[in-house]
Amino acid sequence: MKFLSDMRTEMPWLASGFLLMMFSGFGQTYYIALFAGNLKTELTLTDGQFGGLYTLGTLLSAGLLTWAGRLADTMTIRWLGISVMLGLAVTCLLMAGVSSAWMLALVVFGLRFFGQGMCTHTALTAMGRWFNRKRGRAVSIAGLGLPTSEGLMPLLAVGAVALIGWRGTWVAAACLLLLVGVPAFAWLLKHERHPTRGPGSIEEHFEAPERRHWSRAQVLRHPIFYALMPGVLASPFIITAVFFNQVTLVEVKGWQLDWFARSFTLLAGLHVVSSLLAGWLVDRFGARRILFVFLFTLAVATLLMASVESWPGLLLVMALYGITMGFAGTTSGALWAELYGTVHLGSIRSVTTAFVVLATAIAPGVVGLLLDAGVSIETQLLVMGSYSLLAGLWTLLLIPRLNRLVEH
């Protein structure tokens, strides 16, 4: 299959991105939310208080990302990635010993900053800069680390909690990062890839030399950047809201928590397939032309989640969320390099990543406060699904403007 055979010589660099995306799972909502019940019980927190602390920690993470994300333009990916994984390991150890609400906010900050933020930012910045003609496929293959994490980590976490307790599970996560993640990443990047020099650079003269490379300041003054945000941020906000409140959904729907854990395997499988498909479509048509796809699948999935109560219904919803995440991750990962060039990609992505983290920060707090105020989770899901549909239509209308931007 040419899609993959064409990438065989690039595997060490793709695998480094894969590792970062996979280990970002320790800072992703779907993993942290598995421990929500334990944390709320031991720290005596309500839904709104827990959501508020989660929001606070994630907001602090988003703020720091706007500065730290620029390190991807000045540090080598090898040393930046190692530093990020070491920080994530230390934070996992802190989670194992969390004993107060304010300590939890600090730990959430670390998990979100090093995990969801810097792991994914470093991986996607590397793929965007290292590859031009193969960018869509590179982002999609490296991005497979995320569905791998989604498929394995919830199941492993549930099993580990039963064996060694929830605190011991976080100690095990830190050991995995220190004993496997850091050494493997350092070995894979013994020779770091460069766009126009170094190992594996033969195809990197594809991008036209006259291509404009925007600075971060220029991007932040460009109205199209902000026009894209309603669509780009819909997926992280809504999926975070759903996954963070999985315990609440289980209680309202009368489900079992392990249903959610098992359904992540299906979600991860569809995430893989749709990510690879999106990578091929991005290389063929451009990320801007398929950006709307995940917004429509997101709308259908969220509207269904508001009404389904059966196990097959949950599986259908999680399958649609998997497709959404595959298309969203690949298209969003390739979009900014496609629109604004690669010279300042780390600085530009630091802003977009911060916005994504901000969306995931707001979601738990807003949903938690609304739940405390008596607004049902089903009503909130109906609103979010309707918003996704409108955002998809808006993104379709932007395609001609995006085409002119790229062709300029």
N, C-alpha and C positions, 0 to 999 in steps of 0.2 A: 504494500500500500504506500504510494508515493508520499502521502500526507506525513507518515511517520519515518519512512526510510530516508527521506530527504533531511531528517533531523538527527540521524544517528551520530554524526560527528560532533553534534552540539550537546550530547547527553550530560557531560560533567557539569556544564553551566546550567542546563535545564534542571538537573537533579538538585543543584544548590538552591534554586528557586523553589523547587518542590518541597525541600526540607523546611525552608522558612515558612512557606504557606501551611505545611502540615503542623508544625509546632506552634503556629499562631493560635491553634485550637485551644490552648490552655488559657488564652485571653479572650476567647470568643464567647458570646452570650450563651450559645447552646450548651457549652460545657459548664460555665460558671453557674447557670441557672439550675443545673442538676443538684447543686448544694444549697439552693435557696431555702428549702425546708429546714435543713440542719442549722443554717445560719440564723434564720428567723427565730427558731426555737431557742437556741443557745444564747442568742443576744437579745431575746425578747423584742423583736421588731415587728411592726405591722407591715402590710403590703406597701403602703405609702411610704413608710420610713425606710424600708429596704430599697424601694425604687428610688427614693430621694438620695440615699447614700451612693447607690450605683450611678445615678446621674451626676452627682458631685465628683466622684472619682473619674468618671469618663470625661466630664467637662474639663477637668484639670489636664487630663491626657491630651485632649484636642488642642488645648492652648499650648502645651509644650511641643506638640508635633509641628506647629507652624515654624518653630525654630529648629528643632532637632532634625526634621525631615530634610533640611538643606545639607546635612552631613553626607547625604548620598551623592552630592555633587563634588565633595572635597575629599572624602575618605574612600579607600578602596572598599568594594563590596565585601571582600573577605573579612577585613577587620571590623567593619560595621556590623556585619551579620553575626560574627562571634560575640561582639560586645552586647548586641541585642539579646541573644540567647542566654548569655550569662546573667543579664539583668532580669530576664524572665524566670530563670531558675531560682534566683534569690527571692523573687516575689512569691513564687510557689511555696518556698519554705516559710515565708512570712504568713501566707494564708493558712498553713498548717498550724500556726500558733496564734491565730487571730483571737482576741479576747474582749474587744470592745467595739462599739459602733464606729468610733473615729478611726480605730486601727483598720477596720474593714474598709472605710473610705480610702485610706492610704493604699491598702492592698489592691483594691479595685483599680485605683489609679495606675499602679505598677503593672497589673495584668493587662489592662486595656492599652497602656502606652507601649509596653514592650511586645505584647502579643498581638492584639488586633491591629494596633497602629504600626509600629516600626517593623515587625516581621513582614507584614504584607506590603508596606511601603517600600522596604528595601528590595524585596523580591520583584515587585512589579516595575520599580524604577530600573532595576538591572535588566529585566527582559525588554523594556521599552528602549533602553539605550543600546544594549548589545545587539539587537536585531532590527532590521529594516524590512526587507522583503518577506521575512518569515515571522514578523512581529506577532501577528494574530495567533499563529500556531505556537510560538514560544510562550506567549502569555497563557494560552489554554493548557499546554502541557505542564508548565510550572504550576499553574493554578490547580492542577489535579491534587496537589497536596491538601487543599482545603476539603474536598469531598472525601478524601482518604481519612482525614481527621474526623469529619462528620460521621463517617460510617463506623469507625473503630472506637473513638474515644468515649462516646456515651455508653456503649456496651461494656468497654473495659472499666470505665469508672463505676458503673453500677455493680459489676462483679468485685472490683477492688474494695468498694465501700463495705460490701458484705463480708469480705475477708479481713481487712486491716483497718476498717473505719474510715470516715470521711477525711479526717486529718492525715492519716497515714497515706491516703490516696494522693494528697498534694505533695507529701514527701517523695512518693514514688515518681510523681511528675518531674520534680526537680532533679532527681537522680537520672531519669531518662534524658533530660536535656544535657546534663553535665557529662554523662558517660557515653551517650550515643550521638546526640545532636551536634554538640560543639566539635568533637573530633571528626565526625563525618563531613561536616560543612568545611572545616579547615582543609581536609584532604581533597575534597572535590575542587576547591579553588586554589590548588597549588599554583596553577597558572591562570590568572584572571583574564577573562575575555575582554577585548577592547573593540570598539566599532571599526577602527581603521588600522589596528596593529595588534600583534600578539596572536595566540593560538585561535584558530577558527574564524579568522576575520576575512576570508576570501570573498564572501558575498556582500560585504558591507559597503561597496561603492555604489549601491543601487540608488540611494537617495540623492536627488539632484543637488549639485553644489549651491544652486541659487535658492534653495529652499529657505524660507524665513524661519529663524529660530527665535521665538518670543522670549522675553524676560518675564519674570514673575510680575513685576510692576506693570508691564504692558498687558499681561493677561488679566490682572485685577482691574484694569480700566476698560476691559472689553465687555460690552453688554451681553454678547453671546454666551460668555462663560457663566453668567448669572442666570441666563435664560435656560441653560441646561440643568441647573440645580434641581428644579422641581421633579424632573424625571430621574436624575442620577441618585438623588437621596431617598426616593420613595422606597426602594428595595431595602436598604439597610435599616430605615426607620421601622417599616412594617414587619419585616422578618425578625428583627430584634424584639419588637413588641410581642410577637407570637411566641418566640422561643423563650424569652425571659419569663413569660406568664404561663409556661406549660403546666406548672403545678396547679395554677388556678383553673386552667382549661380542663385539666384532668378531673378536678373536683366538680366543676360545673356540669361537665358532660357525663360524669359517672364512669370515666375511663379508668384504666390502671396506668401508673407511671411508666411501667416497662413497655406499654404500647408505644409511647413516644420514643423510648430508647431503641426499640426494634424498628420503628418506622424510619429512623435515620439511615438505616442500611439502604432502603429503597431510595430515599432522598439523595444519598451519596452516589448511588449508581446512576440515577438520572442526571445528577450534577456532572458526573464524568462525561457521559455521552453528549449532553448538551454543550458542555465546555469545548469539547473537541469539534463538534459541529460548528459552534460559533467561531472558533479559531479559523476554520476553513472559510467560513463566510466573510470574516473580517479581512482575510488576505485577498479574497476575491472581489468583495464589494465595498469594503471600508467599514469601520466600526460605526461611523455616523449613520449609515443607511440601515443598520439593523438594531439600532439602539432601542427602538420602540418595542421590540419583540417581548423582552422580559417584563415590560410594564403591563401588557395584556395578560400574560400568564400569571403574573402577580395578582392582578385584579380578580381573575377567576378563582384562584386558590384562596384568596382572603374572603371573598364572598361566600365560597363554599364552607370555609372553616366556621363561619358564623352560624351555619345551619346543620352541618352533618353531626351525627351522634354515633354512627356505627364504626366498627373497625375498618371495613372496606372504604368507607367515606374518608376516614383519616388517611388511609394509604393513598387515595387519589389526591388529597390535598398536599401531602408531603411529596408526591411525585411531581406535582405542578410547582411546588416550591423548589425542588431540585432543578427542574428545567430553568426556572427563574434565576436561580443562583449561578448556574452554568453560563447562561447568556449574559447576566449582569456582570459577573466577574471578568469575563473575557472582553466584552465590548468596552466596559469602563476602563479596564486595564490598558487597552490599546488606544483609547479615544484621545487622550491628552497629547501623546506623542504625534498622533496623526494630525491633530488640529494645530498644535503649537510648536512642533519640533522637539529635538532631544537635548540640545546643549544645556538648557536650564531645567531639564525634566524633573530632577530631584526637588528643586525649589517649588516648581509648579505643583507637583504631586503632593508636596507637604501640605499645601493649602487644601487640595481636594480631599486628601486623606483626613485632614483635620475636620473638614465639613462632614465627611462620612462618620467619623467618630462622634462628632457633635450630634448628628442625627440619632446615632445609637445611644447617646447619653440622654437625650431628651425623651426618647420613647418609653423607657421603664418608669421614669418619674411621672410623665403625663398619664400613662395608663394606670399606674398605681394610685395617683391622686383621684382620678375619675372613678376607679373602683371603690375607693374609700368614700367618695361622694354618692355612691349608689348607681353609677352608670355601668350597665352590664358589659361584660367583655364582648358579647355578641353584637351589641349596638355599636361598640367601638370598631369592631371588625367590619361591619357594614359600611361605616364611614370611610375607613381606610381603603377598602376595596373599590369604592366609588371614586375616591381620589386617584387611585392608580389608573383607572380607566381614563380619566380626564388627562392625567399626565402623559399617558401614551398617545392620546390624540394631539396634545401640544407638541410632543417630540416629533411626531410625523410632520407637523407644520413647519418645524425648524430645518428639515433636511435641505431644502434649497439654499438657505442661508449658510449652512455648514459646508455644502458643496462649493459655494463661492469662496469661502474662507480657505479651504484646502487648495483650490485651484488658483488662488490669487498669487 
